Amino acid sequence: MTGQPPLPSFATIVVAAGKGLRVGGDVPKQFRMWRGKPLLRHSVEALLETGASPLVIVIGADALGDTEAALAGLSGIRFVTGGATRQDSVRAGLEALAGDAPQHVLIHDAARPDLPAPVIARLLAALAAHPGAIPVLPVVDSLALDDASVMAGTAPRESLRRVQTPQAFRYPEILAAHRAWEGDTDAGDDAQVLRASSGSVALVDGDERLKKVTFAEDLVDQASAPAFRIGQGYDVHRLEVGEELWLCGVQIPHDKGLAGHSDADVALHAITDAVLGAIGAGDIGTHFPPSDPQWRGARSAQFLAHAVKLAGEAGYKIGNVDLTLICEAPKISPHRPAMRAAVAQIMGTSEAAVSIKATTTERLGFTGRGEGIAAQAIVLLSLQ
């Protein structure tokens, strides 16, 4: 959250009392390894880093030892024994906070380990106008109604949303809603409990990274993923009179500019291809074909941001970027600080992770004759 306004104070309940039977094996899934750590530890660390205090972990009756081992070295955590259902477990967590009642509380499932901080910020901001807020994603597939494995109709996906956690609430309202719940069955989630008490629930943008770990393959895929991936990118654009010159998202004064379907930022194109190559996702033309008129004149920053987003969805973050620009002119060194800052901002990393160099070809070839600029990039990705 560096550079962002401070978040409102909030407590968190992480529900980790289930057995996770669908994932298979004898060990509850919250204690299974995922990207080098127990599944539970990932979201707990993310919540502590964003300021959750206090943080209550609701656990099974016989799971204290396993939970303490999974969270060894972390502080600011309380343990509460859960109930027979998820709703009973959440209620136990809420009651455990009553002694020092917080203003806001997040309720999160341990099975969603990858928790982006911006989602937390959006949820807390929504509580200024609503007693509850949940992260959602659109439904992109067509939907069919099932009647004994025969299609019985369709459902309008435009009005449907996929619901994720954490869900955020004003603490007094959600505690009162749970205490007042009179349903005979377990509520699907805490937002439904609040709505049953006539509380409004805001919808905010969720994130694909919040995918729930449900089946064995969800763990196997990540466990087998390499810790690091490397990609390289190379691009060339012609220099022409009358065009603007954009390099690394920075406009450079020059008597010529780079020609292309987009803004022809050869540097960002090379970096984009390097990121896409590292995750095996094709190249820039695959995602933004020059034959598509919507990308005419587009800023290449959105291409790179898209590639970084895809890397994040694949479970990787930017390790470092090494870019070499090949040209006789303009001089790159006066613009290098601005370029590094721009690339770091687009990729969501630090300037220290961005290297930008320039070289010439001793007046040999098309770059030596001033006919164009080439760029070569190498990107290292690491598991998040």
C-alpha positions as CSV (number, residue, x, y, z in Angstrom):
1,M,0.0,0.0,0.0
2,T,3.0,2.3,-0.4
3,G,2.0,5.7,-1.6
4,Q,-1.7,5.1,-0.9
5,P,-3.8,6.8,1.8
6,P,-4.0,4.9,5.0
7,L,-6.8,2.4,5.3
8,P,-9.5,2.8,8.0
9,S,-8.8,0.6,11.0
10,F,-10.4,-2.9,10.7
11,A,-10.5,-6.3,12.4
12,T,-10.6,-9.5,10.5
13,I,-12.0,-13.0,10.9
14,V,-10.4,-15.8,8.9
15,V,-12.6,-18.9,8.8
16,A,-10.3,-21.9,8.8
17,A,-12.4,-24.5,10.7
18,G,-13.4,-26.7,7.8
19,K,-12.0,-30.0,6.6
20,G,-11.7,-29.2,2.9
21,L,-12.6,-32.7,1.9
22,R,-13.0,-31.9,-1.9
23,V,-9.3,-31.2,-2.1
24,G,-8.5,-34.8,-1.1
25,G,-5.9,-36.2,1.3
26,D,-5.9,-36.5,5.1
27,V,-4.7,-33.0,5.9
28,P,-7.2,-30.1,5.9
29,K,-6.6,-27.9,2.9
30,Q,-5.8,-24.8,4.9
31,F,-2.6,-26.6,6.1
32,R,-1.6,-27.9,2.7
33,M,1.4,-26.3,1.0
34,W,0.7,-23.8,-1.7
35,R,3.5,-21.7,-3.3
36,G,5.9,-22.8,-0.6
37,K,3.7,-22.0,2.5
38,P,0.7,-23.4,4.2
39,L,-2.5,-22.2,2.4
40,L,-3.8,-20.4,5.5
41,R,-0.6,-18.4,6.0
42,H,-0.8,-16.5,2.6
43,S,-4.1,-14.5,3.4
44,V,-3.1,-14.0,7.0
45,E,0.2,-12.4,6.0
46,A,-1.6,-10.2,3.5
47,L,-4.2,-9.1,6.0
48,L,-1.5,-8.3,8.7
49,E,0.5,-6.3,6.1
50,T,-2.6,-4.2,5.3
51,G,-3.2,-3.4,9.0
52,A,-5.8,-6.0,10.2
53,S,-6.0,-5.7,14.0
54,P,-7.1,-7.8,15.8
55,L,-7.1,-10.8,13.5
56,V,-9.1,-13.8,14.7
57,I,-8.6,-17.3,13.2
58,V,-11.6,-19.6,13.6
59,I,-10.3,-23.1,13.8
60,G,-11.5,-26.7,14.3
61,A,-11.6,-28.1,17.8
62,D,-8.5,-30.2,17.4
63,A,-6.6,-27.9,15.0
64,L,-4.7,-25.5,17.4
65,G,-1.3,-27.2,17.0
66,D,-1.5,-27.4,13.2
67,T,-2.7,-23.7,13.0
68,E,0.1,-22.5,15.3
69,A,2.7,-24.4,13.2
70,A,1.3,-22.9,10.0
71,L,1.4,-19.4,11.3
72,A,4.7,-19.6,13.3
73,G,6.4,-16.3,13.8
74,L,3.3,-14.1,13.1
75,S,1.9,-11.9,15.9
76,G,-1.4,-10.1,16.5
77,I,-3.5,-13.3,16.1
78,R,-6.2,-14.8,18.2
79,F,-7.6,-18.3,17.9
80,V,-11.3,-19.2,18.4
81,T,-12.9,-22.6,18.1
82,G,-15.5,-22.8,15.4
83,G,-18.9,-24.4,15.3
84,A,-20.8,-27.1,13.4
85,T,-21.3,-24.8,10.4
86,R,-19.5,-22.0,8.7
87,Q,-22.2,-19.6,10.0
88,D,-21.6,-20.9,13.6
89,S,-17.9,-20.3,13.1
90,V,-18.3,-16.8,11.9
91,R,-20.6,-16.0,14.8
92,A,-18.0,-17.3,17.2
93,G,-15.4,-15.1,15.6
94,L,-17.7,-12.0,15.9
95,E,-18.5,-12.7,19.5
96,A,-14.8,-13.0,20.3
97,L,-14.4,-9.4,19.1
98,A,-17.2,-8.0,21.3
99,G,-15.0,-7.1,24.2
100,D,-13.1,-4.5,22.1
101,A,-15.7,-4.0,19.3
102,P,-14.1,-2.7,16.1
103,Q,-15.8,-0.3,13.7
104,H,-15.2,-2.5,10.7
105,V,-14.6,-6.2,10.2
106,L,-13.6,-8.3,7.3
107,I,-14.7,-11.9,7.1
108,H,-12.5,-14.1,4.9
109,D,-12.2,-17.7,3.8
110,A,-8.8,-19.3,4.3
111,A,-9.3,-21.1,1.0
112,R,-8.7,-17.8,-0.9
113,P,-5.0,-17.3,-0.3
114,D,-4.1,-14.7,-2.8
115,L,-5.5,-11.5,-1.4
116,P,-4.7,-8.2,-3.3
117,A,-4.6,-5.1,-1.1
118,P,-6.6,-3.0,-3.5
119,V,-9.6,-5.2,-2.9
120,I,-9.4,-4.5,0.8
121,A,-9.2,-0.8,0.1
122,R,-12.3,-0.9,-2.1
123,L,-14.3,-2.8,0.5
124,L,-13.5,-0.5,3.3
125,A,-14.2,2.6,1.2
126,A,-17.7,1.2,0.4
127,L,-18.5,1.0,4.2
128,A,-18.7,4.7,4.3
129,A,-22.1,4.5,2.6
130,H,-23.3,0.9,3.3
131,P,-23.2,-1.4,6.3
132,G,-21.8,-4.2,4.1
133,A,-19.7,-4.7,1.0
134,I,-18.6,-7.7,-1.0
135,P,-16.1,-8.2,-3.9
136,V,-17.7,-9.6,-7.1
137,L,-16.8,-10.5,-10.6
138,P,-19.0,-10.7,-13.7
139,V,-20.3,-14.0,-15.1
140,V,-18.8,-14.4,-18.5
141,D,-20.1,-17.9,-19.5
142,S,-23.6,-18.7,-20.6
143,L,-25.7,-20.3,-17.9
144,A,-28.1,-23.3,-18.1
145,L,-30.7,-24.5,-15.7
146,D,-30.2,-28.2,-14.8
147,D,-33.2,-30.6,-14.6
148,A,-31.8,-34.1,-14.0
149,S,-28.9,-33.4,-16.3
150,V,-31.1,-32.0,-19.0
151,M,-31.1,-28.3,-19.9
152,A,-34.3,-26.8,-18.6
153,G,-33.7,-23.2,-19.5
154,T,-31.2,-20.3,-19.2
155,A,-30.4,-17.6,-16.7
156,P,-29.5,-14.0,-17.5
157,R,-25.8,-13.7,-16.8
158,E,-25.9,-9.9,-17.1
159,S,-27.5,-9.5,-13.7
160,L,-25.5,-12.2,-12.0
161,R,-22.2,-11.9,-10.2
162,R,-19.6,-14.2,-8.7
163,V,-19.1,-13.5,-5.0
164,Q,-15.7,-13.6,-3.3
165,T,-14.3,-12.9,0.1
166,P,-13.2,-11.1,2.1
167,Q,-16.6,-9.5,2.8
168,A,-16.6,-6.3,4.8
169,F,-19.1,-5.0,7.3
170,R,-19.7,-2.4,10.0
171,Y,-19.1,-4.5,13.0
172,P,-22.2,-3.6,15.1
173,E,-24.6,-4.4,12.1
174,I,-23.1,-7.7,11.2
175,L,-23.0,-8.9,14.8
176,A,-26.6,-7.9,15.3
177,A,-27.6,-9.6,12.1
178,H,-25.9,-12.9,13.1
179,R,-27.5,-12.8,16.5
180,A,-30.9,-12.2,14.9
181,W,-30.6,-14.9,12.3
182,E,-33.6,-17.2,12.5
183,G,-33.1,-19.4,9.4
184,D,-33.1,-23.2,9.9
185,T,-30.3,-23.6,7.3
186,D,-26.8,-22.2,7.1
187,A,-26.6,-18.9,5.2
188,G,-24.6,-19.0,2.0
189,D,-22.4,-16.2,3.2
190,D,-22.4,-13.3,5.6
191,A,-23.8,-10.8,3.1
192,Q,-27.0,-12.9,3.1
193,V,-27.2,-12.7,6.9
194,L,-26.9,-8.9,6.7
195,R,-29.5,-8.6,4.0
196,A,-31.9,-10.7,6.1
197,S,-31.7,-7.9,8.7
198,S,-32.5,-5.3,6.0
199,G,-28.8,-4.2,5.6
200,S,-27.7,-3.0,2.2
201,V,-24.6,-4.6,0.7
202,A,-22.5,-2.7,-1.8
203,L,-20.8,-4.5,-4.7
204,V,-17.2,-3.6,-5.4
205,D,-14.8,-5.0,-8.0
206,G,-13.2,-8.3,-7.0
207,D,-10.1,-9.8,-8.5
208,E,-9.4,-13.1,-10.3
209,R,-6.5,-13.6,-8.0
210,L,-9.0,-14.3,-5.2
211,K,-9.8,-17.7,-6.7
212,K,-10.9,-20.2,-4.2
213,V,-8.7,-23.3,-3.8
214,T,-11.3,-26.1,-3.9
215,F,-9.9,-29.2,-5.7
216,A,-6.7,-31.2,-5.6
217,E,-5.6,-29.7,-9.0
218,D,-5.8,-26.2,-7.6
219,L,-3.0,-27.2,-5.2
220,V,-1.0,-29.4,-7.6
221,D,-0.8,-26.8,-10.3
222,Q,0.7,-24.3,-8.0
223,A,2.9,-26.8,-6.2
224,S,4.5,-27.8,-9.5
225,A,4.9,-24.2,-10.8
226,P,8.6,-23.1,-11.1
227,A,9.7,-20.5,-8.5
228,F,11.0,-18.3,-11.3
229,R,10.3,-17.7,-15.0
230,I,12.3,-15.7,-17.5
231,G,11.1,-14.1,-20.7
232,Q,12.7,-12.0,-23.4
233,G,11.3,-9.5,-25.9
234,Y,12.6,-7.8,-29.0
235,D,11.0,-5.1,-31.1
236,V,11.8,-2.6,-33.9
237,H,10.0,0.4,-35.2
238,R,10.8,2.9,-38.0
239,L,11.7,6.5,-37.3
240,E,9.6,8.9,-39.4
241,V,9.2,12.7,-39.6
242,G,5.9,13.9,-38.2
243,E,5.5,11.1,-35.6
244,E,5.8,11.5,-31.8
245,L,8.6,9.6,-30.1
246,W,7.5,7.6,-27.1
247,L,9.9,5.5,-25.2
248,C,9.1,3.7,-21.9
249,G,5.9,5.7,-21.7
250,V,7.7,9.0,-21.8
251,Q,7.5,11.4,-24.8
252,I,11.0,12.3,-26.0
253,P,11.7,15.6,-27.9
254,H,13.2,14.6,-31.3
255,D,12.9,15.5,-35.0
256,K,11.5,12.1,-35.7
257,G,9.1,9.7,-34.0
258,L,8.4,6.0,-34.2
259,A,5.7,4.7,-36.6
260,G,3.3,2.0,-35.8
261,H,-0.3,1.1,-35.3
262,S,-0.3,2.1,-31.6
263,D,2.0,4.8,-30.2
264,A,4.9,2.5,-31.4
265,D,6.7,2.6,-28.0
266,V,9.3,0.1,-28.9
267,A,10.6,-0.2,-25.4
268,L,7.3,-1.0,-23.8
269,H,6.5,-3.5,-26.6
270,A,9.7,-5.4,-25.9
271,I,9.0,-5.5,-22.2
272,T,5.4,-6.6,-22.8
273,D,6.6,-9.5,-25.0
274,A,9.1,-10.5,-22.3
275,V,6.4,-10.7,-19.7
276,L,4.1,-12.6,-22.0
277,G,6.9,-14.9,-23.0
278,A,7.8,-15.7,-19.4
279,I,4.3,-17.0,-18.7
280,G,3.9,-18.7,-22.1
281,A,1.1,-16.3,-23.2
282,G,2.1,-15.5,-26.8
283,D,3.1,-12.1,-27.8
284,I,1.8,-8.6,-28.0
285,G,0.2,-9.2,-31.4
286,T,-1.8,-12.1,-29.9
287,H,-3.5,-9.9,-27.4
288,F,-3.6,-6.6,-29.3
289,P,-3.5,-7.4,-33.0
290,P,-2.5,-4.4,-35.3
291,S,-5.4,-5.4,-37.6
292,D,-7.9,-4.3,-34.9
293,P,-8.7,-0.6,-35.3
294,Q,-9.4,-0.1,-31.6
295,W,-5.7,-0.2,-30.9
296,R,-4.8,2.5,-33.4
297,G,-2.8,5.1,-31.6
298,A,-3.3,3.3,-28.3
299,R,-0.8,3.9,-25.5
300,S,1.5,1.0,-25.0
301,A,1.3,1.3,-21.3
302,Q,-2.0,-0.5,-21.4
303,F,-0.4,-3.4,-23.2
304,L,2.3,-3.8,-20.6
305,A,-0.2,-3.4,-17.7
306,H,-2.3,-6.2,-19.3
307,A,0.7,-8.5,-19.5
308,V,1.6,-7.8,-15.9
309,K,-2.0,-8.5,-14.9
310,L,-1.9,-11.9,-16.7
311,A,1.4,-12.7,-14.9
312,G,-0.3,-11.9,-11.6
313,E,-3.2,-14.2,-12.4
314,A,-0.7,-16.9,-13.2
315,G,0.7,-16.4,-9.7
316,Y,3.8,-14.4,-10.6
317,K,5.1,-11.0,-9.7
318,I,7.8,-8.9,-11.3
319,G,11.3,-9.7,-10.1
320,N,13.3,-7.3,-12.3
321,V,13.4,-5.9,-15.8
322,D,16.5,-5.3,-18.0
323,L,15.9,-3.2,-21.1
324,T,18.4,-2.2,-23.8
325,L,17.6,0.5,-26.4
326,I,19.6,0.4,-29.6
327,C,19.8,3.7,-31.5
328,E,22.1,6.5,-32.6
329,A,19.7,9.2,-31.5
330,P,18.2,10.6,-29.4
331,K,20.4,10.4,-26.3
332,I,18.7,8.2,-23.7
333,S,20.7,9.1,-20.6
334,P,18.9,12.5,-19.9
335,H,15.6,10.7,-19.9
336,R,16.5,7.5,-18.1
337,P,15.2,8.5,-14.6
338,A,11.8,9.4,-16.0
339,M,11.7,6.2,-18.1
340,R,12.6,4.0,-15.1
341,A,9.9,5.7,-13.0
342,A,7.3,5.3,-15.7
343,V,8.0,1.6,-16.3
344,A,8.1,0.9,-12.5
345,Q,4.7,2.6,-12.1
346,I,3.1,0.6,-15.0
347,M,4.4,-2.7,-13.8
348,G,3.7,-2.1,-10.1
349,T,7.2,-2.5,-9.0
350,S,10.1,-0.4,-7.6
351,E,12.5,1.6,-9.7
352,A,15.3,-0.4,-8.3
353,A,13.9,-3.4,-10.2
354,V,14.0,-1.6,-13.6
355,S,17.3,-1.3,-15.5
356,I,17.4,0.8,-18.7
357,K,20.4,0.9,-20.9
358,A,21.2,2.3,-24.3
359,T,23.8,1.4,-26.9
360,T,24.6,2.1,-30.6
361,T,25.7,-0.1,-33.5
362,E,28.6,2.1,-34.4
363,R,26.5,3.5,-37.3
364,L,26.1,0.0,-38.8
365,G,22.7,-1.2,-40.0
366,F,19.3,0.4,-39.9
367,T,19.7,1.8,-36.3
368,G,23.2,3.1,-37.2
369,R,21.7,5.0,-40.2
370,G,19.0,6.5,-38.0
371,E,16.2,4.6,-39.7
372,G,14.7,3.1,-36.6
373,I,15.1,2.1,-33.0
374,A,15.3,-1.5,-31.6
375,A,14.7,-2.6,-28.1
376,Q,15.6,-5.8,-26.2
377,A,14.2,-6.8,-22.8
378,I,14.6,-9.6,-20.3
379,V,12.1,-10.0,-17.5
380,L,12.4,-12.2,-14.4
381,L,9.1,-13.3,-12.7
382,S,8.9,-14.9,-9.3
383,L,6.1,-16.7,-7.5
384,Q,4.0,-14.4,-5.4
